[in-house]
Amino acid sequence: MLGLKEVRVNRLDRVAFPLVAVTWALLVVGASVRVHGAGLACPDWPLCFGEVVPRIDFGVAFEFGHRVFAGLVSLGFLGLAGAVIVRRKQVGRLPVALVAIAAVVLAVQIVLGGLTVLRLLAEWTVASHLLAGNTFCLLLLLLALSLRDGAVAPVRAAVTPVQRAASVALAAVVPVQLVLGGLVSSSHAGLVCGTWPTCDGTSIAPTLSGLVGLQVFHRFVAYALVLAALTALATARAGRSRRAAALVALAVLVQASLGIANVLLGLPVELALLHNAGAGAVVLSTGGYVWETWRAPLEASAPVGVARAKPMGLPRFLLRSRGCSWVPRNREASSARTRQ
């Protein structure tokens, strides 16, 4: 029977995962502030009109509500971070390191939030604020996964070098696309290309400069992201990494569809918010896929007994489902020769 302290350690991941979901929701609320034009509803920072609790109207409700929500998420993180640090001997070094990095990113995010207001929604502050927010959410996911692995120790099938290469490609493309998306949004370049797949009805890349060029680069990187996600899914084998790759592919395809719909329908508020939520889903699913592929052993170096990445045949499946052990015929023959 587990002791009380061990039970509490094992439950830290159950606190971390809901915090990831709440932080993702905070990103969507932040996007709603931007798309409703309420980013400067509170013209000063950290107060609002010089008051701790200002008079509430439509715009202030969005901006001030966003600040309150962010404060609650910060308090939740500080509570989780304190629990991890107190139990650092039980949880190990990785969760403690992730807590430290996340704390730094959170501090940067708070400063960027203030600069976004004080610099009157400058493009670089908006894009940096979006990138830092998604990075913080991703770090919370990695923290939750590390706490879960420490408590449960899941069995992972061996992965191939190609799978790890695909995860590296995704990890490289996703932040680039996130920055480009933030710049497109902050510079109001979402509709400078009013058609799809072409930009102006005649060419997919009429220019590579200015706002049109920014939108064109955003589209090209999106195509690269779709290709990387489908490659990850095609190269993944059975097991946890396969499910993680499928989740990435689903998130990327849905996000690409939302991007196309935003262009064709004239950037409605509802679709713009869904597109921002989809960006967070792509970041989180990619982080989960990278985690699974790099925590699993490599197929070439996997020891005997570690699940290989080949599909399980029907006879072997039937044997395992009946509780029997399966031994290859050549191993049986080798054992017989040894006994002789």
ROMAR-283264 format. One record per residue: residue in one letter; z, y, x of N, C-alpha, C in turn. Coordinates in pm, whole numbers, padded with zeros to 5 digits, always signed. Example, Ala and Ser with C-alpha at 12.3 -4.5 7.8 and 13.67 -1.06 7.14 Angstrom:
<pts>
A+00780-00569+01319+00780-00450+01230+00780-00330+01320 S+00708-00225+01285+00714-00106+01367+00787+00003+01290 
</pts>
This chain:
<pts>
M+00000-00120+00085+00000+00000+00000+00000+00124+00088 L-00087+00222+00054-00098+00341+00135+00024+00429+00116 G+00065+00491+00227+00174+00586+00218+00126+00716+00158 L+00221+00802+00121+00187+00927+00054+00102+01016+00144 K+00135+01023+00271+00061+01109+00362-00083+01062+00376 E-00104+00929+00386-00239+00875+00400-00321+00900+00275 V-00260+00890+00160-00331+00918+00035-00377+01062+00034 R-00291+01154+00075-00327+01295+00076-00441+01322+00173 V-00440+01259+00289-00548+01276+00384-00679+01228+00324 N-00676+01112+00258-00797+01056+00200-00850+01140+00085 R-00767+01224+00026-00810+01304-00088-00864+01440-00046 L-00864+01474+00080-00916+01604+00122-01065+01616+00092 D-01139+01508+00102-01282+01516+00072-01304+01541-00077 R-01209+01498-00160-01222+01522-00303-01197+01669-00337 V-01136+01741-00247-01122+01886-00263-01245+01956-00205 A-01297+01903-00095-01407+01968-00025-01537+01964-00105 F-01568+01851-00167-01694+01840-00242-01700+01938-00359 P-01594+01949-00441-01599+02052-00547-01613+02194-00491 L-01554+02219-00374-01567+02351-00314-01712+02378-00274 V-01783+02275-00230-01926+02289-00200-02002+02331-00327 A-01974+02263-00438-02042+02295-00564-02011+02438-00609 V-01886+02480-00596-01848+02615-00636-01916+02719-00547 T-01925+02690-00418-01991+02783-00326-02140+02793-00357 W-02201+02681-00390-02342+02683-00431-02359+02770-00556 A-02267+02759-00651-02271+02844-00770-02256+02991-00732 L-02172+03020-00631-02155+03157-00584-02287+03213-00530 L-02365+03130-00463-02496+03174-00413-02587+03213-00530 V-02580+03137-00637-02663+03168-00754-02615+03298-00818 V-02484+03319-00825-02431+03444-00880-02476+03561-00793 G-02474+03544-00662-02523+03650-00573-02669+03682-00598 A-02749+03578-00623-02890+03601-00655-02905+03674-00787 S-02818+03644-00884-02826+03713-01013-02795+03862-00998 V-02706+03896-00904-02679+04037-00877-02806+04106-00829 R-02878+04037-00739-02999+04096-00682-03111+04110-00786 V-03138+04004-00862-03251+04008-00955-03225+04101-01073 H-03097+04129-01102-03066+04223-01210-03052+04366-01157 G-03081+04386-01028-03076+04520-00972-02938+04580-00966 A-02835+04494-00952-02697+04541-00955-02633+04542-00816 G-02714+04532-00712-02658+04524-00577-02580+04647-00537 L-02616+04762-00593-02547+04887-00560-02470+04942-00680 A-02437+04853-00776-02357+04897-00891-02220+04944-00846 C-02170+04884-00738-02051+04935-00670-02101+05000-00541 P-02106+05132-00532-02171+05199-00418-02089+05200-00290 D-01964+05155-00295-01880+05153-00176-01825+05011-00158 W-01759+04992-00042-01704+04861-00008-01590+04880+00091 P-01478+04811+00079-01451+04696-00008-01407+04734-00150 L-01380+04863-00175-01344+04904-00310-01471+04924-00393 C-01453+04954-00520-01565+04981-00610-01537+05112-00681 F-01615+05217-00645-01588+05352-00692-01448+05396-00652 G-01405+05349-00533-01275+05388-00481-01157+05321-00548 E-01183+05224-00634-01077+05158-00709-01077+05008-00681 V-00958+04949-00690-00948+04804-00674-01012+04733-00793 V-00983+04784-00914-01044+04730-01037-01115+04845-01106 P-01246+04856-01098-01318+04969-01155-01340+04953-01305 R-01393+05057-01366-01437+05048-01505-01561+04958-01508 I-01565+04869-01605-01669+04767-01609-01782+04809-01701 D-01904+04809-01646-02024+04816-01729-02113+04698-01690 F-02238+04698-01737-02324+04582-01715-02346+04554-01566 G-02385+04657-01490-02412+04638-01349-02287+04608-01269 V-02179+04681-01297-02054+04660-01225-02000+04519-01252 A-02021+04470-01374-01974+04335-01406-02037+04232-01314 F-02167+04246-01284-02234+04154-01193-02179+04167-01051 E-02179+04289-00998-02141+04310-00858-01992+04284-00836 F-01907+04341-00921-01764+04322-00904-01725+04177-00930 G-01787+04115-01031-01762+03974-01056-01801+03887-00937 H-01911+03923-00873-01953+03851-00752-01849+03863-00642 R-01794+03981-00625-01692+04000-00522-01566+03920-00552 V-01525+03920-00678-01405+03843-00716-01429+03694-00695 F-01544+03647-00737-01580+03506-00719-01580+03469-00571 A-01639+03556-00487-01641+03531-00343-01499+03526-00286 G-01411+03613-00337-01273+03612-00290-01203+03481-00325 L-01227+03430-00444-01166+03304-00484-01217+03188-00400 V-01347+03188-00371-01402+03082-00284-01341+03091-00145 S-01324+03212-00095-01263+03230+00037-01120+03176+00040 L-01044+03204-00066-00907+03152-00074-00907+02999-00080 G-01002+02943-00156-01012+02797-00161-01043+02738-00026 F-01132+02804+00049-01164+02754+00183-01044+02763+00275 L-00970+02874+00267-00853+02889+00354-00750+02781+00324 G-00733+02746+00196-00641+02638+00162-00686+02504+00220 L-00816+02474+00206-00868+02349+00261-00860+02349+00413 A-00892+02463+00475-00886+02471+00620-00744+02448+00670 G-00646+02506+00599-00508+02485+00639-00467+02340+00628 A-00511+02271+00523-00479+02129+00507-00541+02046+00618 V-00665+02079+00656-00732+02005+00763-00660+02026+00896 I-00621+02150+00924-00555+02180+01051-00418+02112+01057 V-00344+02116+00947-00213+02050+00945-00226+01901+00969 R-00332+01840+00917-00353+01695+00931-00459+01662+01036 R-00471+01747+01138-00577+01730+01237-00568+01597+01311 K-00447+01544+01330-00435+01416+01399-00489+01301+01314 Q-00479+01314+01184-00528+01209+01094-00678+01221+01069 V-00729+01342+01051-00870+01359+01014-00963+01356+01134 G-00912+01386+01254-00996+01383+01373-01047+01520+01413 R-01123+01522+01521-01167+01649+01579-01283+01713+01503 L-01376+01632+01452-01495+01688+01389-01463+01777+01270 P-01380+01734+01175-01347+01826+01065-01280+01955+01111 V-01196+01946+01213-01131+02067+01265-01235+02161+01324 A-01332+02106+01399-01438+02190+01457-01524+02254+01348 L-01555+02178+01244-01636+02233+01135-01561+02343+01061 V-01430+02327+01045-01349+02431+00982-01354+02559+01066 A-01343+02545+01197-01346+02662+01284-01480+02735+01276 I-01589+02659+01280-01722+02720+01271-01743+02787+01135 A-01701+02718+01029-01716+02774+00895-01635+02902+00879 A-01518+02908+00942-01436+03029+00933-01508+03148+00999 V-01574+03123+01112-01649+03230+01179-01766+03275+01092 V-01839+03178+01035-01953+03212+00949-01907+03289+00826 L-01793+03250+00769-01740+03321+00653-01706+03465+00688 A-01647+03487+00805-01615+03623+00847-01742+03706+00863 V-01845+03645+00924-01974+03715+00938-02033+03745+00801 Q-02022+03650+00709-02076+03668+00575-02008+03783+00502 I-01878+03795+00518-01805+03905+00454-01851+04040+00510 V-01867+04047+00641-01915+04172+00703-02056+04205+00655 L-02142+04102+00648-02279+04125+00601-02281+04171+00456 G-02189+04118+00375-02180+04163+00237-02148+04311+00228 G-02055+04356+00312-02023+04498+00315-02138+04582+00365 L-02206+04535+00472-02320+04610+00526-02435+04617+00427 T-02451+04512+00347-02558+04513+00246-02540+04630+00150 V-02415+04661+00114-02388+04775+00027-02399+04905+00104 L-02334+04912+00219-02330+05037+00295-02466+05077+00351 R-02552+04978+00377-02688+05005+00425-02789+05010+00312 L-02742+05019+00189-02827+05038+00072-02932+04928+00059 L-02886+04805+00070-02971+04686+00050-03087+04681+00150 A-03058+04713+00276-03161+04699+00379-03211+04555+00385 E-03338+04538+00413-03398+04404+00407-03328+04307+00501 W-03296+04352+00622-03236+04260+00719-03095+04219+00676 T-03023+04309+00609-02888+04272+00565-02894+04171+00449 V-02989+04191+00357-03002+04098+00244-03041+03960+00292 A-03141+03953+00381-03186+03824+00433-03076+03756+00514 S-03004+03834+00597-02895+03777+00677-02781+03730+00589 H-02753+03805+00484-02647+03767+00389-02681+03634+00321 L-02807+03618+00282-02852+03493+00220-02842+03378+00318 L-02886+03399+00442-02882+03293+00542-02739+03252+00575 A-02650+03349+00591-02511+03319+00623-02442+03246+00507 G-02473+03286+00384-02413+03220+00268-02453+03074+00259 N-02581+03046+00278-02627+02908+00275-02573+02828+00393 T-02559+02893+00508-02502+02824+00624-02357+02786+00598 F-02282+02876+00538-02142+02847+00505-02133+02730+00406 C-02219+02731+00305-02220+02622+00207-02255+02489+00274 L-02351+02493+00365-02389+02372+00439-02274+02320+00524 L-02204+02409+00591-02090+02368+00673-01980+02304+00587 L-01961+02356+00467-01864+02294+00376-01908+02152+00339 L-02038+02133+00318-02088+01998+00288-02063+01905+00406 L-02094+01949+00526-02071+01864+00644-01922+01834+00660 L-01837+01931+00630-01693+01908+00635-01653+01802+00533 A-01706+01812+00411-01674+01714+00308-01723+01575+00349 L-01843+01566+00405-01897+01437+00447-01814+01376+00561 S-01769+01461+00653-01688+01409+00765-01553+01360+00715 L-01494+01431+00619-01367+01386+00562-01385+01256+00484 R-01496+01245+00411-01522+01122+00336-01543+01004+00430 D-01621+01024+00537-01645+00915+00631-01517+00872+00700 G-01428+00969+00726-01301+00933+00787-01211+00853+00696 A-01227+00874+00565-01142+00804+00469-01202+00672+00425 V-01336+00666+00414-01401+00548+00356-01474+00464+00461 A-01528+00527+00565-01606+00459+00670-01720+00378+00610 P-01823+00444+00554-01933+00371+00490-02017+00295+00592 V-02075+00183+00547-02165+00103+00630-02306+00159+00617 R-02368+00189+00729-02502+00246+00728-02602+00152+00794 A-02718+00137+00732-02826+00060+00793-02883+00137+00911 A-02935+00063+01008-02994+00125+01126-03119+00203+01086 V-03142+00315+01154-03259+00399+01128-03352+00395+01249 T-03476+00435+01228-03575+00435+01335-03581+00571+01402 P-03635+00578+01524-03653+00709+01588-03742+00802+01507 V-03837+00746+01433-03925+00829+01350-03844+00899+01241 Q-03746+00830+01183-03661+00892+01081-03583+01009+01139 R-03530+00990+01259-03457+01100+01321-03548+01217+01354 A-03672+01186+01397-03767+01294+01424-03799+01370+01296 A-03812+01299+01185-03837+01365+01057-03721+01454+01017 S-03599+01409+01044-03482+01491+01012-03477+01618+01097 V-03518+01606+01223-03522+01724+01311-03627+01824+01260 A-03742+01772+01217-03847+01860+01163-03797+01935+01041 L-03729+01865+00951-03674+01931+00833-03570+02035+00871 A-03483+01999+00965-03378+02092+01007-03435+02217+01073 A-03556+02207+01130-03619+02322+01192-03692+02410+01090 V-03755+02347+00991-03838+02422+00896-03754+02491+00790 V-03648+02425+00742-03570+02479+00630-03512+02617+00659 P-03444+02641+00773-03390+02776+00795-03498+02883+00808 V-03613+02847+00866-03723+02943+00876-03768+02984+00736 Q-03785+02885+00649-03828+02914+00512-03722+02994+00436 L-03596+02966+00465-03489+03040+00399-03492+03188+00437 V-03513+03216+00564-03522+03355+00610-03643+03424+00548 L-03758+03355+00549-03879+03414+00491-03859+03442+00342 G-03795+03349+00271-03769+03371+00130-03679+03490+00106 G-03577+03505+00192-03489+03621+00180-03562+03752+00205 L-03654+03753+00302-03731+03874+00331-03829+03906+00217 V-03892+03801+00161-03982+03822+00048-03907+03883-00069 S-03787+03830-00096-03709+03881-00209-03660+04023-00184 S-03604+04049-00066-03546+04180-00038-03652+04290-00027 S-03775+04252+00011-03883+04350+00022-03969+04358-00104 H-03927+04283-00208-03998+04282-00336-04144+04243-00320 A-04166+04140-00237-04302+04093-00209-04335+03965-00286 G-04257+03934-00388-04278+03810-00460-04410+03802-00532 L-04465+03918-00572-04590+03917-00649-04703+03990-00579 V-04691+04011-00447-04803+04075-00377-04924+03983-00372 C-04899+03852-00382-05004+03754-00404-04988+03706-00548 G-05076+03751-00635-05056+03726-00777-05118+03599-00829 T-05180+03520-00743-05242+03395-00786-05199+03282-00693 W-05231+03161-00737-05206+03043-00654-05309+02937-00687 P-05366+02864-00589-05328+02856-00448-05380+02970-00361 T-05476+03049-00411-05520+03162-00332-05422+03277-00348 C-05436+03375-00261-05345+03489-00265-05396+03599-00358 D-05526+03624-00350-05585+03733-00429-05699+03686-00517 G-05707+03555-00540-05814+03501-00621-05935+03457-00542 T-05939+03493-00412-06055+03456-00329-06016+03386-00200 S-05901+03421-00143-05862+03369-00012-05715+03332-00013 I-05683+03226+00063-05542+03188+00073-05467+03276+00171 A-05540+03345+00259-05478+03433+00358-05566+03553+00382 P-05570+03648+00289-05655+03765+00307-05614+03851+00426 T-05485+03847+00464-05434+03917+00581-05304+03852+00624 L-05269+03869+00749-05143+03816+00800-05047+03928+00839 S-05072+04047+00789-04987+04161+00820-04931+04221+00692 G-04826+04298+00706-04767+04365+00592-04699+04268+00496 L-04677+04315+00375-04609+04233+00274-04694+04113+00233 V-04824+04131+00228-04911+04018+00194-04900+03910+00301 G-04900+03951+00427-04883+03854+00535-04750+03782+00527 L-04644+03853+00489-04513+03791+00473-04518+03684+00364 Q-04581+03714+00252-04593+03617+00145-04679+03497+00187 V-04785+03524+00263-04873+03415+00310-04796+03322+00403 F-04720+03379+00497-04640+03296+00587-04537+03215+00509 H-04478+03275+00407-04381+03204+00322-04447+03083+00256 R-04571+03100+00210-04642+02989+00148-04677+02881+00250 F-04724+02922+00366-04763+02823+00467-04643+02740+00512 V-04529+02804+00532-04410+02730+00572-04363+02640+00458 A-04383+02684+00333-04350+02598+00219-04435+02471+00220 Y-04564+02485+00252-04650+02366+00261-04601+02273+00373 A-04560+02332+00486-04507+02251+00596-04379+02181+00555 L-04297+02247+00475-04171+02188+00428-04199+02071+00335 V-04295+02087+00244-04331+01976+00155-04381+01857+00237 L-04465+01884+00336-04516+01776+00421-04403+01707+00496 A-04308+01785+00550-04195+01726+00623-04108+01642+00531 A-04085+01689+00409-04002+01614+00314-04068+01483+00274 L-04198+01486+00247-04268+01364+00209-04277+01267+00327 T-04291+01321+00448-04290+01235+00566-04156+01167+00584 A-04048+01242+00562-03914+01183+00571-03898+01071+00470 L-03949+01092+00349-03939+00988+00246-04025+00867+00281 A-04144+00891+00334-04235+00780+00367-04183+00695+00482 T-04111+00758+00576-04062+00685+00693-03924+00626+00672 A-03855+00665+00564-03721+00614+00539-03728+00470+00490 R-03629+00393+00528-03619+00254+00484-03504+00241+00385 A-03471+00119+00351-03365+00094+00253-03230+00145+00305 G-03144+00183+00214-03009+00224+00252-02980+00369+00217 R-02873+00420+00274-02826+00554+00244-02926+00660+00287 S-02991+00640+00402-03088+00738+00448-03208+00747+00356 R-03246+00635+00296-03358+00635+00200-03322+00717+00077 R-03202+00699+00026-03161+00778-00090-03151+00926-00056 A-03102+00956+00065-03092+01096+00106-03230+01158+00121 A-03326+01082+00175-03462+01133+00189-03526+01157+00053 A-03501+01067-00042-03555+01084-00177-03499+01211-00242 L-03372+01239-00217-03310+01360-00273-03373+01485-00213 V-03399+01483-00082-03465+01597-00018-03604+01618-00077 A-03682+01510-00088-03817+01521-00141-03816+01577-00283 L-03722+01530-00365-03712+01580-00502-03678+01728-00504 A-03580+01770-00423-03539+01911-00420-03653+02000-00372 V-03726+01954-00269-03835+02035-00214-03950+02047-00314 L-03986+01937-00380-04097+01941-00477-04061+02029-00598 V-03938+02017-00646-03895+02103-00757-03896+02249-00714 Q-03848+02276-00592-03844+02414-00543-03985+02470-00527 A-04078+02389-00477-04217+02435-00465-04278+02463-00601 S-04248+02378-00698-04299+02399-00834-04244+02528-00893 L-04116+02556-00869-04056+02680-00919-04119+02802-00853 G-04150+02791-00724-04216+02901-00656-04353+02932-00714 I-04430+02826-00741-04562+02845-00801-04549+02904-00941 A-04455+02852-01017-04434+02903-01154-04393+03050-01154 N-04312+03090-01056-04273+03230-01046-04393+03321-01028 V-04488+03277-00946-04607+03358-00923-04694+03364-01048 L-04721+03249-01107-04812+03242-01221-04755+03309-01346 L-04623+03311-01359-04559+03368-01480-04505+03509-01458 G-04527+03565-01340-04486+03703-01317-04342+03722-01280 L-04279+03624-01218-04143+03634-01164-04039+03665-01272 P-04028+03582-01376-03922+03604-01476-03785+03580-01415 V-03685+03647-01470-03550+03643-01413-03496+03500-01409 E-03517+03424-01517-03462+03289-01523-03520+03200-01412 L-03652+03208-01393-03715+03127-01289-03675+03175-01150 A-03658+03305-01133-03614+03358-01003-03477+03304-00966 L-03387+03297-01066-03254+03242-01040-03261+03093-01007 L-03344+03021-01081-03361+02878-01052-03419+02857-00914 H-03509+02947-00873-03568+02937-00739-03462+02958-00631 N-03370+03050-00653-03260+03070-00559-03166+02950-00557 A-03139+02895-00675-03055+02775-00680-03125+02659-00610 G-03256+02650-00627-03332+02544-00560-03328+02556-00409 A-03326+02679-00359-03317+02698-00214-03186+02639-00161 G-03077+02663-00232-02950+02604-00191-02952+02454-00199 A-03018+02400-00301-03028+02254-00314-03108+02194-00200 V-03214+02262-00157-03293+02214-00043-03208+02213+00084 V-03133+02320+00105-03047+02327+00225-02944+02215+00224 L-02878+02195+00112-02772+02094+00105-02828+01953+00116 S-02938+01925+00047-02996+01791+00055-03048+01761+00195 T-03105+01861+00260-03150+01843+00398-03032+01816+00490 G-02924+01890+00470-02805+01866+00551-02751+01726+00531 G-02752+01677+00407-02707+01540+00382-02796+01437+00447 Y-02929+01461+00444-03022+01367+00506-03004+01364+00658 V-02992+01481+00720-02970+01486+00864-02840+01416+00901 W-02737+01436+00821-02608+01370+00847-02625+01218+00845 E-02691+01166+00742-02706+01022+00729-02789+00962+00843 T-02896+01028+00882-02982+00971+00986-02918+00975+01124 W-02835+01075+01148-02774+01084+01281-02638+01017+01290 R-02578+00982+01177-02455+00903+01179-02484+00753+01182 A-02606+00716+01142-02644+00575+01143-02689+00534+01283 P-02675+00405+01319-02721+00361+01450-02874+00355+01455 L-02927+00370+01575-03071+00354+01593-03109+00207+01581 E-03224+00179+01522-03266+00041+01500-03280-00035+01631 A-03333+00030+01734-03355-00041+01861-03224-00077+01928 S-03119+00002+01903-02991-00023+01970-02887-00081+01876 A-02927-00116+01752-02830-00169+01657-02784-00307+01699 P-02654-00337+01704-02606-00469+01741-02635-00572+01633 V-02622-00698+01671-02643-00807+01575-02541-00794+01462 G-02587-00806+01340-02499-00792+01225-02513-00661+01154 V-02571-00557+01225-02596-00429+01159-02721-00443+01076 A-02719-00392+00955-02832-00409+00864-02957-00348+00924 R-03064-00425+00931-03192-00374+00976-03262-00302+00863 A-03362-00225+00898-03426-00141+00799-03542-00208+00727 K-03561-00341+00746-03668-00411+00677-03624-00448+00537 P-03719-00451+00443-03683-00489+00306-03625-00629+00302 M-03530-00652+00214-03465-00781+00200-03550-00873+00113 G-03587-00990+00163-03668-01084+00087-03589-01147-00027 L-03662-01203-00122-03597-01259-00239-03507-01377-00207 P-03549-01474-00124-03460-01586-00095-03330-01542-00029 R-03341-01447+00067-03221-01399+00134-03130-01327+00035 F-03190-01250-00055-03111-01180-00155-03035-01278-00245 L-03105-01385-00285-03040-01483-00370-02925-01550-00298 L-02946-01581-00169-02839-01645-00092-02718-01553-00083 R-02743-01424-00053-02630-01331-00037-02560-01309-00170 S-02637-01300-00278-02574-01277-00408-02487-01393-00449 R-02514-01516-00394-02430-01632-00427-02318-01652-00326 G-02304-01557-00232-02194-01564-00138-02223-01653-00018 C-02350-01692+00002-02386-01778+00114-02429-01694+00232 S-02410-01747+00351-02456-01680+00471-02597-01726+00503 W-02679-01633+00549-02819-01665+00579-02837-01669+00729 V-02894-01774+00781-02918-01790+00924-03066-01819+00943 P-03136-01746+01030-03277-01773+01052-03298-01915+01102 R-03415-01971+01071-03443-02108+01109-03444-02126+01260 N-03501-02029+01331-03504-02044+01475-03364-02043+01535 R-03270-01973+01470-03132-01975+01520-03068-02110+01490 E-03103-02169+01373-03050-02301+01343-03101-02404+01446 A-03230-02392+01480-03286-02486+01577-03222-02468+01714 S-03197-02341+01750-03133-02316+01879-02992-02373+01882 S-02919-02359+01769-02785-02413+01763-02786-02564+01774 A-02887-02629+01710-02895-02775+01716-02922-02820+01858 R-03012-02750+01930-03040-02789+02069-02917-02773+02155 T-02837-02667+02128-02715-02645+02207-02615-02758+02186 R-02606-02806+02058-02510-02914+02032-02554-03044+02097 Q-02688-03065+02107-02736-03186+02172-02711-03182+02322 
</pts>
